[in-house]
Amino acid sequence: MRYLDALALLLVIVGGVNWLLVGVARIDLVASLTGQEFGQTDAISSAIYILVGLGAIWLVPTLIRWVTRPVDRVAA
């Protein structure tokens, strides 16, 4: 499970970097890596986008656990 969490996090980071590049420089990293122009998709880029989305969904329970976890308070 730990490896799946790490893979999901890596995929979400790739997606985040891609959106950063789109917003800042109008560069679509996934399209560039698959030989496409900005905004174009093919089977490989679609698979990457699907994996990024699945990675994000996979991490939702991790986020919920993180947000709902009691705060460790250190006595001053």
C-alpha positions in Angstrom: 0.0 0.0 0.0 2.9 2.4 0.8 4.2 2.0 -2.7 0.8 2.8 -4.2 0.6 5.9 -2.1 4.0 7.0 -3.2 3.1 6.3 -6.9 -0.2 8.2 -6.5 1.7 11.2 -4.9 4.2 11.2 -7.8 1.4 11.2 -10.3 -0.3 14.1 -8.6 2.9 16.0 -8.5 3.4 15.5 -12.2 -0.1 16.8 -12.8 0.5 19.8 -10.5 3.7 20.7 -12.3 1.9 20.3 -15.7 -0.8 22.7 -14.6 1.8 25.1 -13.3 3.6 25.1 -16.6 0.2 25.6 -18.4 -0.7 28.5 -16.3 2.7 30.2 -16.3 4.2 29.5 -19.7 1.4 27.8 -21.7 3.5 24.7 -21.9 1.7 21.3 -21.7 4.3 19.0 -20.3 2.4 15.8 -21.0 1.6 16.8 -24.6 5.3 17.7 -25.1 6.5 14.4 -23.7 4.1 12.5 -26.0 5.0 14.5 -29.1 1.7 16.5 -29.3 1.0 20.2 -29.5 -0.5 22.2 -26.6 -4.0 20.8 -25.8 -3.8 17.8 -28.1 -4.2 14.3 -26.8 -3.5 10.9 -28.0 -3.8 7.5 -26.3 -0.6 7.8 -24.3 -1.3 11.3 -23.0 -4.9 10.4 -22.2 -3.6 7.4 -20.2 -1.2 9.7 -18.3 -4.1 12.1 -17.6 -6.3 9.2 -16.4 -3.5 7.9 -14.1 -3.0 11.4 -12.7 -6.7 11.6 -11.9 -6.8 8.1 -10.4 -3.7 9.1 -8.3 -5.6 12.1 -7.0 -8.7 10.0 -6.1 -6.4 7.5 -4.4 -5.0 10.2 -2.1 -8.4 11.5 -0.9 -8.6 9.1 2.1 -5.0 10.1 3.0 -6.0 13.8 3.0 -9.1 13.0 5.1 -6.9 11.1 7.6 -4.4 14.0 7.7 -7.1 16.6 8.2 -9.1 14.7 10.9 -6.1 13.5 12.9 -5.9 15.0 16.3 -3.3 17.7 16.7 -0.3 16.7 18.8 0.1 19.4 21.4 3.4 19.9 23.1 3.3 21.3 26.7 5.1 24.5 26.9 
